[in-house]
Amino acid sequence: MKALREALSASSYPGRGIVLGLDEKGTHAVLMYFIMGRSDNSRNRVFVEEEMKLFTRPYDQDKVEDPSLIIYTPVRTIGCDTIVSNGDQTDTIHKEIVKRQAQKAEQLSFHQSVHMFDKALRRREFEPDAPNFTPRISGLAHIREGEYGYALNILKADGATRPACLRQTFTYEVPRKGQGHFIHTYQGDGSPLPSFTGEPECVAITGDIDEITDAAWEALDQDNRVSLYVRLTDLKNSRTKSRVVNANK
């Protein structure tokens, strides 16, 4: 298990990344999402949080070239579930869970939520940005009556010419204190960019929300980092506290 700082600094360009886990006291669920960028279009963004949702917004509207893959809602919460992703699949997952909740007229269990999470993502695939074919990464955090579990998913290309989609979901039913899992889009820099491989990385999470945020932001490559979001959720009462850091201020 790597320290979170070590995992985040292992590559100069992990792309976009998600961390889900549990703080070292075992009292708060930890959610982290960050974006990086190499092009002016990708770097022209900030995170804005409004009413339990996180948005990517243009920093300078006049410099927007193509908003299709860079402007979306990375984080949304519905009932017991919080969704985080690196694209508009956040909305696909949200709609599936809302639909299922309406049918049941009650909150979903962890396993039901994960099933809806996986089902929704079977209608999506990697991003159409050849030759990179950027993976879509998504996470689900489920908190209900003090119980907590999470899942991570990746949709990535299999092959460079007319690639098929590889689909993997990783489920963590019993999170451990001071431990999380980290998934990101790229293994590192390159042309084309190499997709993430293997299982999500196990990382150690220490400190309070400010220490976690500071360590993560400092670990991300300063030439490529764009925005960082960290949220901690109290497992007893679901109250949240969050931090947003933007390179563009």
C-alpha positions, -999 to +999 in steps of 0.1 A: +000+000+000+014+033-011+010+067+007-016+088-012+011+114-019+034+088-034+007+073-056-003+107-070+033+118-077+043+085-094+035+099-128+037+134-143+005+128-161-021+104-146-048+124-164-080+124-144-082+104-111-106+092-085-099+081-049-125+065-027-118+053+008-121+058+046-102+082+068-078+069+094-104+073+123-129+053+104-156+080+108-156+097+074-159+084+038-133+100+016-139+111-020-113+127-042-114+137-079-088+156-099-082+167-135-050+175-153-044+190-188-018+193-214-037+214-240-049+249-235-085+237-239-081+212-211-063+236-188-089+263-193-111+249-165-121+253-129-141+232-104-172+249-090-193+232-062-230+240-059-257+222-038-238+189-034-228+189-071-194+195-086-191+211-120-163+218-145-166+253-158-145+273-184-121+296-167-121+319-198-152+314-219-136+331-248-108+305-250-131+274-251-124+253-282-143+221-277-165+217-246-177+181-255-153+161-233-142+187-208-174+203-194-195+180-173-207+172-138-181+150-120-200+146-087-237+141-080-255+127-049-288+109-049-301+095-016-275+072-001-253+073-032-227+097-044-214+093-080-181+106-093-168+102-128-145+118-155-174+126-179-211+128-186-215+092-175-222+107-141-256+116-155-261+082-170-255+065-136-276+091-118-306+085-141-304+047-136-303+049-098-332+075-098-353+051-120-346+021-097-354+041-065-387+052-080-396+016-087-387+005-052-401+036-034-372+033-009-334+037-006-314+010-024-290-014-006-253-012-014-256-043-037-286-028-055-268+005-061-237-012-074-259-033-098-275-001-112-240+015-114-227-014-134-258-016-155-257+021-165-221+019-175-228-010-198-244+016-221-213+036-223-177+031-235-143+049-236-141+084-250-140+089-288-107+108-288-086+086-310-058+078-309-058+080-270-093+065-265-093+079-230-109+055-205-140+065-187-135+061-149-164+062-124-169+057-087-199+050-064-199+057-027-229+043-007-236+054+028-267+042+046-273+041+084-236+041+092-228+014+066-204+023+039-191+006+007-178+018-026-171+007-062-149+018-090-153+011-127-132+016-159-142+014-195-112+013-218-102+004-253-089-030-263-067-024-293-059+007-313-079+000-345-116-003-342-112-012-305-136-032-284-145-019-249-131-036-218-154-032-188-142-037-152-160-030-119-142-033-086-164-035-054-152-028-019-179-038+006-159-033+039-136-003+036-106-003+060-096+026+082-070+049+066-072+031+033-086+039-001-084+029-038-071+051-066-080+047-103-068+071-131-071+074-168-034+071-179-004+051-169+017+081-177+027+105-204+031+094-240+017+096-276-008+081-277-014+082-239-013+047-224-045+037-206-046+027-169-040-011-164-046-035-135-066-031-103-071+003-086-041+011-064-044+007-027-034+039-009-030+051+027-051+081+037-040+101+067-049+134+083-079+157+082-095+171+051-070+200+048-040+177+052-054+153+026-061+182+002-028+198+007-009+165+003-028+156-029-024+190-046+013+192-038+018+156-052+002+164-085+026+176-112+025+214-110+028+218-148-002+196-155-025+199-126-058+218-132-083+212-104-088+190-073-119+182-052-120+165-018-151+156+001-154+139+035-188+125+046-196+116+082-209+080+083-232+087+112-252+117+099-240+121+063-229+156+068-202+167+044-173+190+042-154+197+010-124+215-005-119+228-040-084+238-054-080+253-089-048+262-107-067+290-124-076+315-097 
